[in-house]
Amino acid sequence: MFPIMGLILQFIAQPYNSTQIVNTAVTSGATFTEETITVLLTMLTLLALSIQIARSYFIRILKKFTLRFAADIWWLIFVILRDASIFLIVFMGFLLYWPGIYQDFPIAVPFQPLAVDFFAMALVLMLVKDTDEMPLYNSLLTIFVAIGTMLYIFGTVFVTESAMQLANLPPTISSSLSNPWGYAYATFNSMTNAPLSIYTFYVGFSILGICGLIAIIYSFRGGIMNRVIEPKANPAIKTTQPPQQAPASPSEQKK
């Protein structure tokens, strides 16, 4: 809504400068989309962690159903909410690894990009192991999701969304060590700390690439390389038939 209002006001002020209006509209729309996705990822991380923590609750309720169909629907809801949220976090979180986005608006480096890496590791773990049947890997999945959620929420609250808390404070106070909001915003802001943004991109993108490589290798080994091929019949090999016995003599038939 705000980019549209700004575009309308600029059109009223400069009705003949069409090029500048188009550039402003594109820039405002891109920034608005990036900020919306960044905030939406916060809700998805909370959803993924909440569903994963509530797994024992879903299983306890699952045992109370007397109809198999109702139990299948209940478990399907759990799987869809958990797996889809983790997949969307990794899918939309790839936006945080566009190098140009670090100068568009404040991204919490290294917290938010590394959070996407932990969710990518959780997604790969669900691919290579059956986390619902193996308690050890289910605990590891919970750890990955919990760390990713805490990193992302911390970066969103104390860096990305902390500008409002610092608007009415003097610069000397807002960036001092006594004010955690200002110190976090000044230290972990991608727009003000370019070296940290570059190192975060290199390390985080490498981890994301390793996760993708593991997923590709596993898909080839499990889906293509280990495909069961039924052997075809060889026409050169003839099946041997059992020898036919001679009919019994009349004397033997009377017996």
C-alpha positions in Angstrom: 0.0 0.0 0.0 2.8 2.5 0.9 4.6 2.1 -2.4 1.3 2.8 -4.2 0.7 5.9 -2.2 4.2 7.2 -2.8 3.8 6.6 -6.5 0.5 8.6 -6.5 2.0 11.5 -4.6 5.0 11.6 -6.9 2.8 11.5 -10.0 0.9 14.5 -8.6 4.1 16.4 -7.9 5.8 15.5 -11.2 3.2 14.5 -13.7 5.5 14.7 -16.8 8.5 12.8 -15.5 7.3 9.3 -16.6 10.7 7.6 -16.5 11.3 8.5 -12.9 7.9 7.4 -12.0 8.4 4.0 -13.6 11.8 3.5 -11.9 10.3 4.5 -8.6 7.4 2.1 -9.1 9.8 -0.8 -9.9 12.1 -0.1 -7.0 9.3 0.3 -4.6 7.5 -2.8 -5.7 10.7 -4.9 -5.5 11.5 -3.6 -2.0 8.0 -4.2 -0.9 8.0 -7.7 -2.2 11.3 -8.5 -0.5 10.2 -7.1 2.8 6.9 -9.0 2.7 8.7 -12.3 2.0 11.2 -11.6 4.8 8.4 -11.0 7.3 6.4 -14.0 6.0 9.3 -16.3 6.6 9.1 -15.4 10.3 5.6 -16.8 10.5 6.6 -19.9 8.6 9.5 -20.6 10.9 7.2 -20.3 13.9 4.7 -22.7 12.2 7.4 -25.3 11.4 8.7 -25.2 15.0 5.3 -25.4 16.6 4.2 -28.3 14.5 7.4 -30.2 15.1 7.2 -29.7 18.8 3.6 -30.7 18.9 4.4 -34.1 17.2 3.7 -36.0 20.4 0.3 -34.3 20.7 -0.6 -35.3 17.2 0.4 -38.9 17.8 -1.6 -39.0 21.1 -4.7 -37.7 19.4 -4.1 -40.0 16.5 -4.5 -43.1 18.8 -8.0 -41.9 19.8 -9.5 -42.2 16.4 -11.5 -45.3 15.8 -11.9 -44.7 12.0 -8.8 -45.3 9.8 -9.9 -42.6 7.4 -10.1 -39.9 10.2 -6.6 -41.0 11.5 -5.1 -40.7 8.0 -6.6 -37.2 7.6 -5.2 -36.1 11.0 -1.7 -37.4 10.2 -1.9 -35.9 6.7 -2.5 -32.5 8.2 0.5 -32.8 10.4 2.8 -33.9 7.6 1.5 -31.2 5.2 1.9 -28.4 7.7 5.4 -29.4 8.8 6.9 -30.4 5.5 5.3 -27.7 3.5 6.4 -25.0 5.9 10.0 -26.2 5.9 10.0 -26.4 2.1 8.6 -22.9 1.7 11.2 -21.5 4.1 14.0 -22.9 2.0 12.3 -22.0 -1.3 11.5 -18.4 -0.4 14.6 -18.0 1.8 16.8 -18.3 -1.2 15.9 -14.7 -1.7 18.3 -13.8 1.1 21.2 -15.1 -1.0 20.8 -12.6 -3.8 23.8 -10.3 -3.3 22.0 -7.2 -4.3 19.4 -7.5 -1.7 21.8 -6.8 1.1 21.7 -3.1 0.2 18.0 -2.8 -0.4 16.8 -3.1 3.2 18.4 -4.2 6.5 18.9 -8.0 6.6 20.2 -9.5 9.8 23.5 -11.0 8.9 24.5 -13.7 9.6 21.3 -14.7 11.5 18.6 -14.8 8.8 20.7 -16.4 6.0 22.1 -19.0 8.4 18.6 -19.8 9.6 17.7 -20.7 6.0 20.7 -23.1 6.0 19.5 -24.9 9.1 16.1 -25.4 7.5 17.8 -26.6 4.3 19.7 -29.2 6.4 16.4 -30.2 8.0 14.9 -30.7 4.5 17.8 -32.8 3.4 17.6 -34.9 6.6 13.9 -35.6 5.9 14.9 -36.7 2.4 17.6 -39.2 3.3 16.1 -40.5 6.5 12.7 -41.4 7.8 12.5 -39.0 10.7 9.0 -40.1 11.7 10.2 -43.7 12.3 13.6 -43.0 13.8 13.6 -41.2 17.1 17.3 -40.1 16.8 16.8 -38.4 13.5 13.5 -36.9 14.7 15.4 -35.3 17.6 18.0 -34.0 15.1 15.3 -32.6 12.9 13.8 -30.8 15.9 17.2 -29.3 16.7 17.7 -28.0 13.2 14.2 -26.4 13.1 14.6 -24.9 16.6 18.0 -23.3 15.8 16.8 -22.0 12.5 13.7 -20.5 14.1 15.6 -18.8 16.9 18.2 -17.4 14.5 15.6 -16.0 12.2 13.3 -14.5 14.9 16.3 -12.9 16.7 17.5 -11.3 13.5 14.0 -10.1 12.5 13.2 -8.6 16.0 16.5 -7.0 16.9 17.8 -6.0 13.4 15.3 -5.9 10.6 12.3 -4.5 12.7 14.3 -2.5 15.3 14.4 0.8 13.4 11.2 1.9 15.0 12.7 1.4 18.4 15.6 3.7 17.5 13.7 6.4 15.7 13.4 8.7 18.8 16.9 8.1 20.2 20.0 10.1 19.6 22.7 8.4 17.5 25.1 8.3 20.4 22.7 6.4 22.5 21.1 4.2 19.8 24.5 2.6 18.8 26.0 2.3 22.3 26.6 -1.0 24.0 24.0 -0.1 26.7 21.2 -0.3 24.1 21.0 -3.8 22.7 18.5 -2.7 20.0 20.9 0.0 18.6 24.0 -2.2 19.0 22.4 -5.1 17.1 21.1 -2.8 14.4 24.4 -1.1 13.9 26.5 -4.3 14.0 24.4 -6.9 12.1 22.7 -4.7 9.6 23.6 -5.7 6.0 23.3 -2.0 4.8 25.9 -0.8 7.3 28.2 -3.8 7.7 29.2 -4.8 4.2 32.2 -7.1 5.2 29.9 -9.2 7.4 27.4 -9.4 4.6 30.0 -10.7 2.2 31.3 -13.3 4.6 27.7 -14.4 5.4 27.0 -14.8 1.7 30.0 -16.9 1.0 29.6 -19.2 4.1 25.8 -19.5 3.9 25.7 -20.0 0.1 28.4 -22.7 0.4 26.3 -24.6 3.1 23.2 -24.2 0.9 25.1 -25.6 -2.1 26.4 -28.6 -0.1 22.8 -29.4 1.0 21.6 -29.2 -2.6 24.5 -31.4 -3.8 23.6 -34.0 -1.2 20.0 -34.0 -2.2 20.9 -34.4 -5.9 23.3 -37.3 -5.2 20.8 -39.0 -3.1 18.0 -38.6 -5.7 20.2 -40.1 -8.4 21.3 -43.0 -6.2 17.9 -43.7 -4.9 15.8 -43.0 -7.9 17.9 -43.8 -11.0 21.0 -45.7 -10.1 19.3 -48.2 -7.8 16.3 -48.7 -10.0 15.2 -52.4 -10.2 15.3 -53.6 -13.8 13.5 -56.9 -14.3 15.5 -59.3 -16.5 14.0 -60.1 -19.9 13.6 -63.6 -21.1 16.4 -64.8 -23.3 15.0 -66.4 -26.5 18.2 -68.4 -27.0 17.6 -70.4 -23.8 14.9 -73.0 -24.4 13.1 -74.4 -21.5 13.4 -78.2 -21.1 10.2 -80.1 -20.9 9.9 -83.2 -18.7 10.1 -86.5 -20.7 6.8 -88.0 -21.6 6.1 -91.4 -20.1 4.9 -94.2 -22.4 1.3 -95.3 -21.9 0.7 -98.2 -19.6 0.2 -101.7 -21.1 -3.4 -103.2 -21.1 -2.4 -105.6 -18.4 -1.2 -102.8 -16.2 -4.3 -100.8 -16.9 -6.5 -103.7 -15.7 -4.6 -103.6 -12.4 
